[in-house]
């Protein structure tokens, strides 16, 4: 399904639609777990440990001042959209969360439970006023030889390829991961995984589910949010699967490959931001989403310097006899991180994405971004960061918010962020 990337006026073909999710959703594509591993040496807070039973608490609370400079003719910059323009400064939550791990070990078998919530504290980027919203909830068993099996809402093995940047809080582009489509944190899933110091293997099965929306992308200028129409209030997905494998070499190189697929997607929906006319609905009939990614990361100088890259292809196709949409999106990211002292790191990245409508063999959207930042960690469990990125966006036949008419759009903008994050 080309749940794609630029504000399209044509209701007959689901061409890529670029839209703006909030930074709250964006950071879910850039999980704090990776930030913790790559940036800090932190441990969860152990609350209880007795006779094989352990309870640990973990999480991150972050906030930032954000200055965007998107054109007011786009949904990103228009006051009736997200108002991310040069006239205002926002306070945003780039993805605060809180979780608990509970386990009980007896011999080679361990029972495991994870309870994890997004923490909303009322900033510009929080999509809900509910203080705690479900993020991961699962239970399962692990065996020292055969790995572990868990069931519930949980991270997909696909996220093992989440590389190519070190801008954990504000930047990062192009990854087509989605809670609803099985490549990020997904409800109604079963995951088997086995790992050691060198390798990881993961398999995921996605059961039948109904979704109140389908959202994916980086959350700022690449991705979409699709909601069902009132006469068909849910999007259904019959099943899906995912798999991933990684290997870490002794000389400091990490490689990962992953695949994800969702099958028989049905529903009638509109783009929440790209097509404001409810009559411009798109119908998916037994649509299929396929995506794969490969990633590599290498650490130099005992981890003081890191370099990583990622390539991903996202493919969508309607299953009707006369398909309403068919598309391919490619995205590439390259990033580097350098510790100049124990407490200071510098980082930067370049990312690029191109989306094409295969029914018409035309380009819908092209996006590129350069990101630079500096972070200071006054304590091992937190950092203050200053970050900037410049993105260049090309939208063909985009909805023009000032005039209400479709037009081609090409624009570049600079964006700035000052924030702090505390992790435990």
VEXDREN-2710 file (C-alpha; in Angstrom, 1 decimal):
% VEXDREN-2710
k/r/px/py/pz
1/UNK/0.0/0.0/0.0
2/UNK/1.5/3.3/-0.9
3/UNK/0.7/5.0/2.3
4/UNK/3.1/7.5/0.9
5/UNK/4.4/11.0/0.9
6/UNK/3.1/14.2/-0.6
7/UNK/-0.2/16.0/-0.2
8/UNK/-2.1/14.7/-3.2
9/UNK/-5.4/16.0/-4.5
10/UNK/-6.1/13.0/-6.8
11/UNK/-8.5/10.7/-4.8
12/UNK/-8.4/7.9/-7.4
13/UNK/-4.7/6.9/-6.8
14/UNK/-3.1/6.6/-3.4
15/UNK/0.1/8.3/-4.3
16/UNK/2.7/9.0/-1.6
17/UNK/1.5/11.7/0.8
18/UNK/3.9/13.6/2.9
19/UNK/2.4/14.5/6.2
20/UNK/3.4/15.7/9.6
21/UNK/3.0/13.4/12.6
22/UNK/4.1/14.9/15.9
23/UNK/7.6/14.7/17.3
24/UNK/6.1/12.4/20.0
25/UNK/5.4/9.8/17.3
26/UNK/8.7/10.5/15.6
27/UNK/10.9/9.6/18.5
28/UNK/9.1/6.2/18.7
29/UNK/10.8/5.5/15.4
30/UNK/14.1/6.4/17.1
31/UNK/13.8/4.3/20.3
32/UNK/15.4/5.4/23.5
33/UNK/16.8/2.0/24.0
34/UNK/19.2/2.6/21.1
35/UNK/20.1/6.0/22.5
36/UNK/20.9/4.5/25.9
37/UNK/23.1/1.9/24.4
38/UNK/25.0/4.2/22.1
39/UNK/25.2/7.3/24.3
40/UNK/25.3/6.4/27.9
41/UNK/26.2/3.5/30.3
42/UNK/22.9/3.4/32.2
43/UNK/21.0/0.7/34.1
44/UNK/17.4/0.2/35.0
45/UNK/16.6/0.9/38.7
46/UNK/16.3/-2.4/40.5
47/UNK/13.3/-2.3/42.7
48/UNK/13.2/-5.9/43.9
49/UNK/15.5/-8.9/43.7
50/UNK/14.8/-12.0/45.8
51/UNK/14.7/-15.7/45.3
52/UNK/14.8/-15.5/41.5
53/UNK/12.2/-12.7/41.2
54/UNK/13.3/-9.3/39.8
55/UNK/11.5/-6.0/39.3
56/UNK/13.3/-3.2/37.5
57/UNK/12.1/0.3/36.4
58/UNK/13.5/2.2/33.4
59/UNK/12.6/5.1/31.2
60/UNK/13.4/8.6/29.9
61/UNK/11.9/12.0/30.4
62/UNK/12.9/14.7/27.9
63/UNK/11.8/18.1/26.7
64/UNK/13.1/20.6/24.1
65/UNK/12.6/24.1/22.8
66/UNK/12.0/23.8/19.0
67/UNK/12.2/26.5/16.3
68/UNK/10.9/25.3/12.9
69/UNK/10.9/27.2/9.7
70/UNK/8.5/25.4/7.4
71/UNK/6.7/27.4/4.7
72/UNK/3.2/28.4/5.7
73/UNK/1.8/27.1/2.5
74/UNK/2.4/23.5/3.8
75/UNK/0.6/21.7/6.6
76/UNK/3.9/21.7/8.5
77/UNK/4.1/25.5/8.6
78/UNK/0.5/26.6/8.3
79/UNK/-1.3/27.9/11.5
80/UNK/-4.3/25.7/10.6
81/UNK/-2.0/22.7/10.4
82/UNK/0.9/22.2/12.9
83/UNK/2.1/25.8/12.9
84/UNK/5.8/24.8/12.7
85/UNK/7.0/28.1/11.2
86/UNK/9.5/30.8/12.1
87/UNK/6.9/32.9/14.0
88/UNK/6.7/30.6/17.0
89/UNK/8.8/28.6/19.4
90/UNK/7.4/25.3/20.7
91/UNK/8.1/23.2/23.8
92/UNK/8.0/19.6/22.8
93/UNK/8.3/16.2/24.4
94/UNK/10.5/14.0/22.0
95/UNK/9.3/10.7/23.4
96/UNK/9.2/10.4/27.2
97/UNK/8.4/6.9/28.5
98/UNK/8.3/4.7/31.6
99/UNK/8.5/1.0/31.9
100/UNK/8.8/-2.0/34.3
101/UNK/10.5/-5.4/33.7
102/UNK/9.4/-8.3/35.9
103/UNK/11.0/-11.7/35.8
104/UNK/11.2/-14.9/37.7
105/UNK/13.9/-17.5/37.0
106/UNK/13.7/-21.1/38.0
107/UNK/16.5/-23.3/36.5
108/UNK/16.9/-22.7/32.8
109/UNK/13.4/-21.1/32.4
110/UNK/12.5/-17.5/33.1
111/UNK/9.0/-16.0/33.1
112/UNK/9.0/-12.4/31.8
113/UNK/6.6/-9.5/31.8
114/UNK/7.0/-6.0/30.4
115/UNK/4.8/-3.0/31.1
116/UNK/5.7/0.2/29.3
117/UNK/3.9/3.5/28.8
118/UNK/4.4/6.7/26.9
119/UNK/4.5/9.6/29.3
120/UNK/2.5/12.7/28.1
121/UNK/3.0/15.9/30.0
122/UNK/1.1/18.4/27.9
123/UNK/3.6/19.8/25.4
124/UNK/3.1/20.8/21.8
125/UNK/4.0/17.4/20.5
126/UNK/1.9/15.2/22.9
127/UNK/-1.0/13.8/20.9
128/UNK/-3.1/12.9/24.0
129/UNK/-3.9/14.4/27.4
130/UNK/-3.8/10.9/28.9
131/UNK/-0.8/10.9/31.2
132/UNK/0.2/7.2/30.5
133/UNK/-0.5/5.5/27.2
134/UNK/0.2/1.9/26.4
135/UNK/3.6/1.4/24.6
136/UNK/4.5/-2.2/25.2
137/UNK/2.7/-4.9/27.2
138/UNK/3.7/-8.5/26.8
139/UNK/4.3/-11.7/28.7
140/UNK/6.3/-14.8/27.9
141/UNK/9.0/-17.3/28.8
142/UNK/12.7/-17.6/28.1
143/UNK/15.0/-20.6/28.0
144/UNK/18.8/-20.4/28.3
145/UNK/19.2/-22.7/25.2
146/UNK/16.1/-22.2/23.0
147/UNK/15.6/-18.4/23.3
148/UNK/12.4/-16.6/24.4
149/UNK/8.8/-16.4/23.2
150/UNK/6.6/-13.4/24.0
151/UNK/3.1/-12.4/23.1
152/UNK/1.3/-9.0/23.2
153/UNK/2.2/-5.5/22.1
154/UNK/5.9/-5.4/21.6
155/UNK/8.8/-4.2/19.5
156/UNK/9.4/-5.8/16.2
157/UNK/12.7/-7.6/15.3
158/UNK/12.7/-5.2/12.3
159/UNK/13.9/-2.4/14.6
160/UNK/17.3/-4.0/14.8
161/UNK/18.1/-2.1/11.6
162/UNK/17.4/1.2/13.3
163/UNK/20.8/2.8/12.4
164/UNK/22.2/5.6/10.2
165/UNK/21.9/8.5/12.7
166/UNK/22.8/9.6/16.2
167/UNK/20.3/12.5/16.5
168/UNK/18.3/10.6/19.1
169/UNK/16.1/13.5/20.3
170/UNK/15.2/15.8/17.4
171/UNK/16.6/14.6/14.1
172/UNK/16.5/11.4/12.1
173/UNK/14.5/10.8/8.9
174/UNK/13.0/8.4/6.5
175/UNK/12.5/5.1/8.4
176/UNK/9.2/3.6/7.3
177/UNK/8.4/1.9/10.6
178/UNK/4.9/1.6/11.8
179/UNK/3.1/0.3/14.9
180/UNK/0.1/-0.6/12.9
181/UNK/2.0/-2.3/10.0
182/UNK/4.2/-4.5/12.2
183/UNK/7.6/-2.9/11.9
184/UNK/7.9/-1.0/15.1
185/UNK/5.8/-1.7/18.2
186/UNK/2.8/-3.8/17.2
187/UNK/-0.3/-5.2/19.0
188/UNK/-1.4/-8.8/18.7
189/UNK/2.1/-10.2/17.9
190/UNK/4.1/-13.2/18.9
191/UNK/7.9/-12.9/18.8
192/UNK/10.6/-15.6/19.1
193/UNK/14.2/-14.4/19.6
194/UNK/17.5/-15.9/20.4
195/UNK/20.7/-13.9/21.1
196/UNK/24.2/-14.0/22.3
197/UNK/27.1/-11.6/22.6
198/UNK/27.6/-11.9/18.9
199/UNK/24.3/-12.5/17.2
200/UNK/20.5/-12.0/17.3
201/UNK/17.8/-13.9/15.5
202/UNK/14.1/-12.8/15.7
203/UNK/10.8/-14.0/14.1
204/UNK/7.5/-12.3/14.5
205/UNK/3.9/-13.3/13.7
206/UNK/1.2/-10.6/13.5
207/UNK/-2.3/-11.7/14.2
208/UNK/-5.6/-10.2/12.9
209/UNK/-6.2/-6.7/14.1
210/UNK/-8.3/-3.6/13.6
211/UNK/-6.6/-0.2/13.5
212/UNK/-8.1/3.3/14.1
213/UNK/-5.4/4.8/12.0
214/UNK/-2.2/3.8/10.1
215/UNK/0.8/6.0/10.7
216/UNK/4.4/5.7/9.7
217/UNK/7.4/7.7/8.7
218/UNK/9.8/10.0/10.6
219/UNK/7.0/12.2/12.0
220/UNK/8.0/15.5/10.6
221/UNK/8.3/15.7/6.9
222/UNK/8.2/12.1/5.7
223/UNK/5.4/9.8/6.4
224/UNK/1.6/9.8/6.7
225/UNK/-1.4/9.3/9.1
226/UNK/-4.4/7.6/7.5
227/UNK/-7.7/7.5/9.4
228/UNK/-10.8/5.5/8.4
229/UNK/-13.9/7.2/7.1
230/UNK/-17.0/7.4/9.3
231/UNK/-18.9/4.9/7.2
232/UNK/-16.1/2.3/7.6
233/UNK/-14.7/3.1/11.1
234/UNK/-11.8/0.7/11.1
235/UNK/-8.9/-0.5/8.9
236/UNK/-8.4/-4.3/9.1
237/UNK/-5.2/-6.2/8.7
238/UNK/-5.5/-10.0/8.5
239/UNK/-2.0/-11.1/9.3
240/UNK/1.7/-10.5/8.7
241/UNK/5.2/-11.5/9.7
242/UNK/8.7/-10.2/10.2
243/UNK/12.2/-11.4/10.8
244/UNK/15.6/-10.0/11.5
245/UNK/19.2/-11.2/12.0
246/UNK/22.2/-9.4/13.3
247/UNK/25.9/-10.2/14.0
248/UNK/28.5/-8.2/15.9
249/UNK/32.1/-8.9/15.0
250/UNK/35.0/-8.7/17.5
251/UNK/36.6/-5.9/15.6
252/UNK/33.6/-3.6/16.3
253/UNK/31.3/-4.0/13.3
254/UNK/27.6/-4.6/13.6
255/UNK/25.4/-5.8/10.7
256/UNK/21.7/-6.3/10.5
257/UNK/19.1/-7.3/8.0
258/UNK/15.3/-7.4/8.4
259/UNK/12.1/-8.0/6.5
260/UNK/8.4/-7.2/7.4
261/UNK/5.1/-7.8/5.6
262/UNK/1.5/-7.1/6.4
263/UNK/-1.3/-8.9/4.4
264/UNK/-4.9/-8.3/3.3
265/UNK/-5.2/-4.7/4.4
266/UNK/-8.8/-3.5/3.8
267/UNK/-10.6/-0.2/4.6
268/UNK/-11.7/3.1/3.3
269/UNK/-9.6/6.0/4.6
270/UNK/-8.3/9.5/4.0
271/UNK/-5.0/11.2/4.8
272/UNK/-5.5/13.2/8.0
273/UNK/-3.3/16.0/6.8
274/UNK/-2.9/15.7/3.1
275/UNK/-6.5/15.6/1.8
276/UNK/-8.9/17.8/3.9
277/UNK/-11.9/16.7/1.8
278/UNK/-13.7/13.7/3.3
279/UNK/-15.0/12.8/-0.1
280/UNK/-11.5/12.2/-1.3
281/UNK/-11.3/8.7/0.3
282/UNK/-9.1/5.9/-0.9
283/UNK/-10.2/2.2/-0.6
284/UNK/-7.7/-0.6/0.0
285/UNK/-8.7/-4.0/-1.1
286/UNK/-6.5/-6.9/0.2
287/UNK/-3.5/-4.6/0.0
288/UNK/0.0/-5.8/0.9
289/UNK/2.9/-3.9/2.5
290/UNK/6.4/-5.3/2.1
291/UNK/9.6/-3.7/3.4
292/UNK/13.2/-4.7/4.0
293/UNK/16.2/-2.9/5.4
294/UNK/20.0/-3.5/5.9
295/UNK/22.2/-1.7/8.3
296/UNK/25.8/-1.6/9.4
297/UNK/27.6/0.2/12.2
298/UNK/31.3/0.3/13.1
299/UNK/33.0/1.6/16.2
300/UNK/36.5/3.0/16.1
301/UNK/38.9/3.9/18.9
302/UNK/37.2/1.7/21.5
303/UNK/33.8/3.3/20.8
304/UNK/34.8/6.9/20.8
305/UNK/33.9/7.2/17.1
306/UNK/31.0/5.5/15.5
307/UNK/29.8/5.4/11.9
308/UNK/26.6/3.8/10.7
309/UNK/24.5/3.5/7.5
310/UNK/21.1/2.1/6.5
311/UNK/19.2/1.3/3.3
312/UNK/15.5/0.5/3.2
313/UNK/12.9/-0.2/0.5
314/UNK/9.2/0.1/1.2
315/UNK/6.7/-1.5/-1.3
316/UNK/2.9/-1.2/-1.4
317/UNK/0.3/-2.6/-3.7
318/UNK/-3.5/-2.7/-3.7
319/UNK/-4.9/-6.1/-4.3
320/UNK/-7.9/-5.1/-6.4
321/UNK/-8.2/-6.2/-10.0
322/UNK/-7.6/-2.6/-11.0
323/UNK/-5.3/-1.5/-8.2
324/UNK/-5.8/1.9/-6.7
325/UNK/-2.1/2.3/-5.7
326/UNK/1.3/0.8/-6.2
327/UNK/4.5/2.4/-5.0
328/UNK/8.1/2.0/-4.0
329/UNK/10.1/4.2/-1.6
330/UNK/13.8/4.0/-1.1
331/UNK/15.6/5.7/1.8
332/UNK/19.2/5.9/2.8
333/UNK/20.9/7.3/6.0
334/UNK/24.5/7.8/7.0
335/UNK/25.6/9.1/10.4
336/UNK/28.6/9.6/12.6
337/UNK/29.1/10.1/16.4
338/UNK/32.3/11.3/18.0
339/UNK/33.1/11.7/21.7
340/UNK/35.5/14.6/22.2
341/UNK/35.5/14.0/25.9
342/UNK/33.8/11.7/28.5
343/UNK/30.9/14.2/28.7
344/UNK/30.7/15.7/25.2
345/UNK/29.7/14.2/21.9
346/UNK/29.4/15.7/18.4
347/UNK/27.2/14.0/15.7
348/UNK/25.9/14.5/12.2
349/UNK/24.0/12.7/9.5
350/UNK/22.8/12.8/5.9
351/UNK/19.5/11.2/4.9
352/UNK/17.7/10.9/1.6
353/UNK/14.4/9.4/0.4
354/UNK/12.6/9.1/-2.9
355/UNK/9.1/7.9/-3.4
356/UNK/7.7/6.8/-6.8
357/UNK/4.2/5.9/-8.0
358/UNK/4.6/2.7/-10.0
359/UNK/1.2/3.0/-11.7
360/UNK/2.3/6.2/-13.5
361/UNK/6.1/5.7/-13.2
362/UNK/6.4/9.2/-11.7
363/UNK/8.2/10.7/-8.8
364/UNK/5.9/11.9/-5.9
365/UNK/8.3/13.1/-3.2
366/UNK/12.0/13.6/-2.7
367/UNK/13.4/14.5/0.7
368/UNK/17.0/15.1/1.9
369/UNK/18.3/16.2/5.3
370/UNK/21.6/17.2/6.8
371/UNK/21.8/17.1/10.6
372/UNK/24.4/18.4/13.1
373/UNK/24.4/18.4/16.9
374/UNK/26.3/18.6/20.1
375/UNK/25.4/17.0/23.5
376/UNK/26.8/17.4/26.9
377/UNK/26.3/14.8/29.6
378/UNK/26.9/16.4/33.0
379/UNK/25.9/13.1/34.6
380/UNK/26.0/9.6/33.1
381/UNK/22.2/9.4/33.1
382/UNK/21.3/12.5/31.2
383/UNK/22.4/15.0/28.5
384/UNK/21.7/18.5/27.3
385/UNK/21.7/18.9/23.5
386/UNK/21.8/21.6/20.8
387/UNK/20.8/20.4/17.4
388/UNK/20.0/21.8/13.9
389/UNK/19.0/20.3/10.7
390/UNK/18.3/21.5/7.2
391/UNK/15.8/19.6/5.0
392/UNK/15.0/19.9/1.3
393/UNK/11.6/18.8/0.3
394/UNK/10.1/18.3/-3.2
395/UNK/6.3/17.7/-3.4
396/UNK/4.6/17.2/-6.7
397/UNK/0.9/18.2/-7.0
398/UNK/0.9/19.1/-3.3
399/UNK/-2.1/20.7/-1.5
400/UNK/-1.3/24.5/-1.1
401/UNK/-2.8/25.5/2.3
402/UNK/-2.9/29.3/1.6
403/UNK/-4.8/29.0/-1.7
404/UNK/-6.5/25.6/-1.4
405/UNK/-5.2/24.6/-4.8
406/UNK/-2.8/21.8/-5.8
407/UNK/0.7/22.9/-7.0
408/UNK/4.2/21.6/-7.1
409/UNK/6.3/22.6/-4.1
410/UNK/10.0/22.7/-3.6
411/UNK/11.4/24.2/-0.4
412/UNK/14.4/24.1/2.0
413/UNK/14.3/25.1/5.7
414/UNK/16.5/25.2/8.8
415/UNK/15.3/24.0/12.2
416/UNK/16.8/24.4/15.7
417/UNK/16.4/22.5/19.0
418/UNK/17.6/23.0/22.5
419/UNK/16.7/20.3/25.0
420/UNK/17.5/18.0/27.9
421/UNK/16.9/14.3/28.6
422/UNK/17.1/12.3/31.8
423/UNK/17.3/8.5/31.6
424/UNK/17.1/5.8/34.2
END
